[in-house]
Amino acid sequence: MKDGIEQYKRWLSRYAKLDLIYIKSGGDVNKLPKERILYNEAVKLIKYIRKNSFNILLDKSAKQLSSEAFSKFLNDIFMHSNKAEILFTIGGVHGVDNSLESKFDMKLSLSRMTFTHEFTVLILLEQLYRAFKIINNEKYHY
Amino acid sequence: MKDGIEQYKRWLSRYAKLDLIYIKSGGDVNKLPKERILYNEAVKLIKYIRKNSFNILLDKSAKQLSSEAFSKFLNDIFMHSNKAEILFTIGGVHGVDNSLESKFDMKLSLSRMTFTHEFTVLILLEQLYRAFKIINNEKYHY
């Protein structure tokens, strides 16, 4: 999985600057109460939710976009918004603290299904790569 | 990607017998007309769509299930149907020939987004693995 993530990071570097930031829960997620985990994560996460970012929370129950619509959506942000970057947030074991939800500009679902965090990263990177290919009218393999 | 597929195949072998069958289009998909490709693939695909299989066609526009619902759905087929196996079909570059659509028992979507075929296989295997973990009440990593 890690190899796949590294490969997409290399491929994506042609199109955009990409940072992958992993936030530690700061304790044993199997032992700490849910509220404590969400709070610990929220304290660390909030500093990445910036005013000049377009902040997207991945949420499996949210709206889904086709790959074409996703690429158009990204292009619109790059071309027509005053946002300098796009932040995609994947929640932790218990999701993201309620107090942060209003800070996001949008919720997006990649699938109704649940994936591991790493798998979700891989799917997101694949779709970002596909989106840049579509934006640039480049051929993509099937 | 291939390594990931192999790994999930190994993990899944604890729970079920799994065959991955790749059908060749029998020609250059960039040169042959769409109808010809669909026909070539259909002729090869049809023999795998058996009466004693529960035949599922993956289609990004179809109904989606949560991972929990997918696991319950698989369990119901195994426990309460007279089907000996489940076939998941991922269409080719142009999908699956219309003449075959009525042969499937169900259409299922993993996501509205488009993935490469190999990536779709990987996502499907991950969800099958997760489904068996859920069915067997086993812990799954996040």
Interface residues (C-beta under 8 A of the other chain):
Chain A: M1 D3 G4 V29 K60 Q64 L65 S66 S67 F70 G92 V93 L110 S111 R112 M113 T114 F115 T116 H117 F119 I123 E126 Q127 R130 Y140 H141 Y142
Chain B: M1 D3 G4 V29 K60 Q64 L65 S66 S67 F70 G92 V93 L110 S111 R112 M113 T114 F115 T116 H117 F119 I123 E126 Q127 R130 Y140 H141 Y142
